[in-house]
């Protein structure tokens, strides 16, 4: 007859092999898993950005970096706001901003929460170039009321970032989520405080 099997010795042999293997496996996998988490630098790049609006004069535009993109913050003059009414909808590819990226809480015509302040990404929606400011009326022809021009392929945008018909850019300049609190603008936060 056969001798009875000593299961406690078998369990001890298995544990002796499995435990060090599991520890070694965890030690090898842990650094790889840690690299999947975003770095502090990446977290900071996506964090909301604050802008002091009291330092921006009417007619002035400042550049801010948010999520690796340039965001323009511009205080429009009364003349610039009035120019938006003078542009016929037929001259704009998306006059009501239905195809463009912008939050639902901004006014479609001014593309802003308040008419004076516009916040938009300074990135052409055609191929990602950076349009230049051409804010002086007549700077791009007698009918030019001021806005932005992309020198790469000729896209034209008004001071609300609406693209003109005939431009290669398919949509208006994108408007990121933002909140205005007195003289403080926070890019990356909705007016009700939710992070974008």
N, C-alpha and C positions, 0 to 999 in steps of 0.2 A: 504494500500500500504506500501511497505517497504521504509525505509529511505535510502537516498543515502550513499554509502560507502565513508568514508574519507580515500583516498589513501595516503595522506601525512602522516597520523598517522601510516598506515601499513608500509610504507617505513621506517619511523623512527624506528619502532619496529624491523624490519628485520636488519637494519643497526646496531642497538644497540646489536643485537645478533651476527651478522656475523663479524663485525670488531674486537671485542675482541677475537673471536674464531680464526680468521686469524692470529692475532698477537701471540696468544698462540701457534698455530700450527707452525708458523715460528720460534718462540723461541725454540720449541722442536726439530724441524728438522735441524736447522742451525748447531748445534754442530755435528750431525751425518754426515752431508755433509762435514763439515770441516775436519773430520777424513779421508775422502777419498783422500784428496790432499796429495802428498808426503811431508814428513818432510824435514827440511833443511839437516838433517843428510843423509837421503836417496838421496836427490839431489846431495850432495857432493860425496857420494859413487859411483854414476854413472857418475860423471864429468870426463873429460879428465885428465890424469895424466902426468906430465912432468918429464923427467929423464935427468940429466946432463951426457952426454956420455963421457965427458972429464975425468970423475972420474973412468971410467971402463977400465981396462987394457986388452990387448989381452989375450984370454984364460980364462977370468973371467966372471962369471955370477952373476947378482944381481936379487933379488926378489923384485917385486913391487906389491902392491895390487891395483886392478882395478875391480870395480863392484863385490866386495866380492870374487874375485878369485886371485890366485897368478899368476903373469905374469913374465916370465923369460926374461931378457934382457941380451944377451951374445955377447961379441965381440970374434969372432972366430979367431984363429991363421991361418996363411997360410997352416999349416999342417992339421988343422981341415977342412978347405975348400977343400983341395986336397983329403981328405979322402972320401968326398961325391962322387967323381968320381970313387973311387975304389970299391964301393959297387954295385954289379950287381943288375939290376932292378928285377931280379927273386927272390932276397932275401928280397924284400920289398913288403908289401901288397898293397901299393898305391904309387908307385914310382913317378908317374906324378901328384899326389895330386888332382886327379879328384873327389874323394869321400870325401875329407877332407874339414874342415872349414878353409878357408883362403881367403883373399881378392884377387880379380883378378889381381891386380897390382903387386903382388909379384912373383918372379921367382919360378917356380914349383920345380926345382931341389934343389935350396938353401933355398927355402921357405922364402925369404927375399927380401927387396928392394935392399940392397947392400950385396954382399957376406960376408962381415966381420961381419955384425950385424944381429942377428936373434932375433925376438920377438915372444914368444909363451906362451900359457897358460901352467902352470906347473901342469896340471890336466890330469891324464890318461883317455883316452877315453873309457876304459873298464868299470870301476865302480867308477871313480872319485877320485882315490887315488892320492897321490903325488909321482911321480917318483923321484929317487935320481940320482945325477950326478955321472956318471962313465966315466969321460972324459979321463982317461989314457988308451992308447991302451994296450990291453992284460989283462985288469982288469977283464973281464968276459970271458976269454978264448983267445987262441992264435989268433983267427980271429977277435977279437973285436977291432974296430978302435976308439972307444970312443963314448959316447952318454949318454943316460939316461935309467935307469932300474926301473921298478915298482916292488918292492919287494912283493906286495900283491899277484899277480898272475903271475908274470914273464914276463910282456910285456917289450920289448926292443925297443928303439928308437935311431936313429943316431943323430948327432949334428944338424941336420935340423929338428928333431922331426918326421922323417918318421918312421913308425912302421915296424918292421921286420916280415916276414912271419912266421907263427907258434905262434905268440903272441896272447893272448886273446883280446887285444885292436883291435877294428874293423877299426879304422881310425888313421891317423897321429894326433899329438898334434895340437890343434887349434891355429891359428894365428889371433890375434885381429887386427882391423883397427889401423893403426899408421902412423905417419908422421915424417920424419927426416928433421930437419932444422939446418944445421951446426952441432954443438955439442949438440943440443937439440932434444930429442925424445919426441913426444907427443902420448900417447896411448889413443885411443878412438876418433881419428880424422883421416880422410883420407888425402892423400897427397894434395888434392885440398881444404882442410879446412873444409869439411863437418863432422859434429859430428856423430859418430856411434850410 
